[in-house]
């Protein structure tokens, strides 16, 4: 991902509210599927990592991105992570 693209995504993410929270259970299958589902209606989103989460925000964001095909960790702001997944080229394709 280019620095320009990353900067563009950061500015787009600025106004967003987190769509999901990761708590004491960490990155569960349920958390991954909830975030993956949120990507069905948007390309960029925020996830809040609670103080009770077992890993820090960066590790949590990386784990979420790894669990979702095509997703990237863009930014970590405090305990909030910004994730990006480009729209698939083929709208009929389901991963």
C-alpha positions as CSV (number, residue, x, y, z in Angstrom):
1,X,0.0,0.0,0.0
2,X,1.5,3.4,-1.0
3,X,2.0,6.2,1.5
4,X,-0.4,8.3,-0.5
5,X,-3.1,5.7,-0.3
6,X,-2.5,5.2,3.4
7,X,-2.8,8.9,4.0
8,X,-6.1,9.0,2.0
9,X,-7.5,6.1,4.0
10,X,-6.5,7.8,7.3
11,X,-8.3,11.0,6.4
12,X,-11.4,9.0,5.3
13,X,-11.3,7.0,8.6
14,X,-11.0,10.1,10.8
15,X,-14.8,10.7,11.0
16,X,-15.8,7.1,11.4
17,X,-17.1,5.5,14.5
18,X,-15.8,2.1,15.5
19,X,-18.1,-0.7,14.1
20,X,-16.9,-3.4,16.6
21,X,-15.1,-3.8,19.9
22,X,-12.6,-6.4,20.9
23,X,-12.6,-7.2,24.6
24,X,-11.2,-9.8,27.0
25,X,-11.8,-12.7,24.5
26,X,-9.5,-11.1,22.0
27,X,-9.7,-11.9,18.3
28,X,-12.3,-14.7,18.2
29,X,-13.9,-16.2,15.1
30,X,-17.0,-14.2,16.1
31,X,-15.0,-11.0,16.1
32,X,-13.4,-11.8,12.7
33,X,-16.8,-12.6,11.2
34,X,-18.4,-9.5,12.6
35,X,-15.7,-7.3,11.1
36,X,-15.7,-9.2,7.9
37,X,-19.5,-8.7,7.7
38,X,-19.0,-4.9,8.3
39,X,-16.7,-4.9,5.2
40,X,-19.7,-5.9,3.1
41,X,-21.0,-2.4,3.3
42,X,-17.8,-0.3,3.5
43,X,-14.2,-0.4,2.5
44,X,-12.7,1.2,5.6
45,X,-13.7,0.8,9.2
46,X,-12.5,1.2,12.8
47,X,-12.4,-1.4,15.6
48,X,-12.0,-0.4,19.2
49,X,-9.7,-2.5,21.3
50,X,-10.8,-2.4,24.9
51,X,-8.4,-2.3,27.9
52,X,-9.5,-5.8,28.8
53,X,-8.3,-7.2,25.4
54,X,-5.4,-9.8,25.8
55,X,-3.2,-8.1,23.2
56,X,-2.4,-4.5,22.3
57,X,-4.2,-2.6,19.6
58,X,-1.6,-3.2,16.9
59,X,-1.5,-7.0,17.5
60,X,-5.3,-7.1,17.6
61,X,-5.5,-5.2,14.3
62,X,-3.0,-7.4,12.6
63,X,-4.8,-10.5,13.8
64,X,-8.1,-9.2,12.4
65,X,-6.5,-8.2,9.1
66,X,-4.9,-11.7,8.8
67,X,-8.3,-13.3,9.5
68,X,-10.1,-11.4,6.8
69,X,-9.1,-12.1,3.2
70,X,-7.9,-8.9,1.5
71,X,-7.9,-6.8,4.6
72,X,-5.1,-4.5,5.7
73,X,-4.2,-2.7,8.9
74,X,-3.9,1.0,8.0
75,X,-3.4,2.7,11.3
76,X,-3.5,2.3,15.1
77,X,-4.7,5.4,17.0
78,X,-4.5,4.7,20.7
79,X,-6.7,1.7,21.2
80,X,-8.5,2.1,17.9
81,X,-7.4,0.3,14.7
82,X,-8.3,1.3,11.2
83,X,-8.8,-1.6,8.7
84,X,-9.2,-1.4,5.0
85,X,-10.4,-3.9,2.5
86,X,-10.8,-2.8,-1.2
87,X,-14.1,-3.7,-2.8
88,X,-13.7,-6.9,-4.8
89,X,-13.4,-6.4,-8.5
90,X,-16.2,-8.9,-9.2
91,X,-19.4,-8.1,-7.2
92,X,-20.6,-11.7,-7.6
93,X,-17.4,-13.0,-5.9
94,X,-17.7,-14.3,-2.3
95,X,-14.5,-15.2,-0.6
